[in-house]
Amino acid sequence: GDEMAYRFKRKTVNVAIHGGKIPISALVLDEFGIHGTLNADGIPSTLGFTVTHIHSGYSIAKLWKRGSCRRLVEEIVSLGLNWQYEDPEQLPDELWAKAKPVIQKYISKPSN
């Protein structure tokens, strides 16, 4: 098919936690990073993976499998939307309207 080959790069992203931000090594594509879900001390754990919106540092999904996170990010990136917002609350409604069903689809499957 005409699937685009998305290339994730290993980068450090600033993840929001406890009102601050901490640098975490993540797999990055476009505006999104995938990293081990942080425990209470801000350390990436083995308890699943988180998709973070890099500009704001906020988590948009927590899933069990890294592969599911990758597919989620690829699907969101393929929508071709502008995610250059520092605050996820500022994202225009039509942006969320397109992205939310994709995110929900992944979050709602326990096997992901």
Summary of the structure (lengths in Angstrom):
residues: 112
radius of gyration: 13.4
end to end distance: 24.0
largest distance: 43.7
contacts: 306
relative contact order: 0.16
helix: 28%
strand: 38%
